[in-house]
């Protein structure tokens, strides 16, 4: 995963991948390195649904990155949703740039699900999101909120955690 920029699905040979192609490739790989509770799925072959909340430049690259992919026995599927209430059948939800009030409401709504929340706005993990894409000198870095992952009953592999910065809130 460390060299995702070089092997991004949809990137033309010899051309650098754009920011959202790299983010889509990361998200595809999240399915390999995050474990959901068994009761999250109705069957062993139920798809892992990746949802994008609202309009985002990530939608098309993510749809292309997931097309035809399977992790374990689970196909990966893409869904575009317009509100957090539609995320009940989503295992991964990307929340693009939005105002802080909308972000807070969406994260509050998603807390009732075992959902991996992914975002890119400043403060996303501080507001309760699980993984944030951080653009650092033209490179995409990851930030993980381990408390939010625990609350969602998700286990994130140490291999994935090694690629970013982890945060925990003060003692509860």
C-alpha positions as CSV (number, residue, x, y, z in Angstrom):
1,X,0.0,0.0,0.0
2,X,2.9,2.4,0.5
3,X,3.4,2.7,-3.3
4,X,-0.3,3.1,-4.2
5,X,0.4,6.1,-6.3
6,X,2.4,3.9,-8.8
7,X,-0.3,1.3,-9.1
8,X,-3.6,3.2,-9.0
9,X,-6.5,1.6,-11.0
10,X,-7.5,3.8,-13.9
11,X,-4.2,5.7,-14.1
12,X,-2.7,5.7,-17.5
13,X,0.8,4.1,-17.9
14,X,3.5,6.6,-17.2
15,X,1.1,9.3,-15.9
16,X,0.9,10.3,-12.3
17,X,-2.3,9.4,-10.5
18,X,-4.5,12.3,-9.5
19,X,-5.4,12.8,-5.8
20,X,-8.8,11.1,-6.0
21,X,-7.4,8.0,-7.9
22,X,-5.0,7.6,-5.0
23,X,-7.7,8.0,-2.4
24,X,-9.9,5.5,-4.3
25,X,-7.0,3.0,-4.3
26,X,-6.5,3.5,-0.6
27,X,-10.2,3.0,0.1
28,X,-10.2,-0.3,-1.9
29,X,-7.4,-1.5,0.3
30,X,-9.2,-0.5,3.5
31,X,-11.5,-3.4,2.8
32,X,-8.5,-5.7,3.1
33,X,-7.2,-4.3,6.4
34,X,-10.4,-3.5,8.3
35,X,-12.5,-6.2,10.1
36,X,-16.2,-5.7,10.7
37,X,-18.2,-7.6,13.3
38,X,-19.8,-10.7,11.8
39,X,-23.3,-9.4,12.5
40,X,-22.6,-6.5,10.2
41,X,-23.4,-8.8,7.3
42,X,-26.4,-10.9,6.6
43,X,-24.3,-13.6,4.9
44,X,-20.7,-14.6,4.2
45,X,-21.0,-13.4,0.7
46,X,-22.9,-10.1,1.2
47,X,-21.0,-7.3,-0.6
48,X,-19.0,-4.7,1.2
49,X,-20.7,-1.5,0.2
50,X,-18.7,1.7,-0.2
51,X,-20.9,4.8,-0.2
52,X,-20.1,8.4,-1.0
53,X,-22.3,10.9,0.8
54,X,-23.2,13.8,-1.4
55,X,-21.3,14.9,-4.5
56,X,-17.5,14.3,-4.5
57,X,-14.7,14.1,-7.1
58,X,-14.0,10.7,-5.4
59,X,-17.2,9.0,-6.8
60,X,-16.0,8.1,-10.3
61,X,-12.5,7.0,-9.3
62,X,-13.9,4.9,-6.4
63,X,-16.5,3.3,-8.6
64,X,-13.8,2.4,-11.2
65,X,-11.4,1.1,-8.4
66,X,-14.0,-1.2,-7.0
67,X,-15.4,-2.5,-10.3
68,X,-15.2,-6.3,-10.3
69,X,-13.1,-6.5,-7.1
70,X,-13.7,-9.0,-4.4
71,X,-12.2,-9.2,-0.9
72,X,-12.4,-12.7,0.6
73,X,-15.8,-13.9,-0.7
74,X,-17.3,-10.4,-0.6
75,X,-17.7,-8.4,-3.8
76,X,-17.1,-4.7,-3.4
77,X,-19.9,-2.4,-4.6
78,X,-20.2,1.4,-5.0
79,X,-23.3,3.5,-3.9
80,X,-23.9,7.2,-4.2
81,X,-26.1,8.4,-1.3
82,X,-27.6,11.8,-0.6
83,X,-28.0,11.7,3.2
84,X,-26.5,9.8,6.1
85,X,-29.9,8.0,6.8
86,X,-29.3,6.0,3.6
87,X,-26.0,4.6,5.0
88,X,-27.6,1.7,6.8
89,X,-26.3,-0.9,4.4
90,X,-22.9,0.8,3.9
91,X,-19.8,-0.7,5.5
92,X,-17.6,2.3,4.3
93,X,-18.9,5.8,4.0
94,X,-16.8,8.7,2.5
95,X,-17.9,12.1,3.6
96,X,-16.5,14.8,1.3
97,X,-15.9,18.4,2.0
98,X,-19.0,19.8,3.7
99,X,-19.7,22.4,6.3
100,X,-18.9,21.5,9.9
101,X,-22.6,21.3,11.0
102,X,-23.5,18.8,8.2
103,X,-20.4,16.8,9.0
104,X,-21.2,16.6,12.7
105,X,-24.9,15.6,11.9
106,X,-23.7,12.9,9.4
107,X,-21.2,11.4,11.8
108,X,-23.7,11.4,14.6
109,X,-26.1,9.5,12.4
110,X,-23.5,7.0,11.4
111,X,-22.4,6.3,15.0
112,X,-25.4,3.9,15.2
113,X,-23.9,1.6,12.5
114,X,-20.7,-0.4,12.4
115,X,-19.5,1.9,9.6
116,X,-15.9,2.9,8.6
117,X,-16.2,6.6,8.1
118,X,-13.6,8.2,5.9
119,X,-13.2,11.9,5.2
120,X,-10.8,14.6,4.1
121,X,-11.7,17.8,5.9
122,X,-9.7,19.4,8.6
123,X,-10.9,18.1,12.0
124,X,-12.7,15.0,10.6
125,X,-11.1,12.6,13.1
126,X,-11.6,15.1,15.9
127,X,-15.3,15.2,15.1
128,X,-15.5,11.4,15.4
129,X,-14.6,10.2,11.9
130,X,-12.4,7.1,11.7
131,X,-9.9,7.7,8.9
132,X,-9.0,11.1,7.4
133,X,-7.0,11.7,4.2
134,X,-4.4,14.4,4.9
135,X,-2.8,16.1,1.9
136,X,0.8,16.8,3.0
137,X,3.2,18.4,0.4
138,X,1.3,16.7,-2.5
139,X,1.3,13.3,-0.7
140,X,-1.7,11.7,0.8
141,X,-1.3,10.6,4.4
142,X,-3.7,8.9,6.8
143,X,-4.9,9.9,10.2
144,X,-6.8,7.3,12.4
145,X,-9.2,8.0,15.3
146,X,-8.8,4.7,17.3
147,X,-11.6,5.6,19.7
148,X,-14.0,6.1,16.9
149,X,-13.0,2.8,15.4
150,X,-13.5,1.1,18.8
151,X,-16.9,2.7,19.1
152,X,-17.9,1.3,15.7
153,X,-16.6,-2.1,16.7
154,X,-14.0,-2.1,13.8
155,X,-10.6,-3.6,14.0
156,X,-8.0,-1.9,11.9
157,X,-4.9,-3.9,11.0
158,X,-1.6,-2.8,12.4
159,X,-0.3,-2.8,8.8
160,X,-2.8,-0.1,7.8
161,X,-2.2,1.8,11.0
162,X,1.5,1.9,10.3
163,X,0.8,4.1,7.3
164,X,-0.5,7.0,9.3
165,X,-0.9,8.9,12.5
166,X,-3.2,7.6,15.2
167,X,-5.1,9.7,17.7
168,X,-7.0,8.9,20.8
169,X,-9.0,11.2,22.9
170,X,-8.1,11.9,26.5
171,X,-9.1,9.3,29.1
172,X,-12.8,8.7,29.2
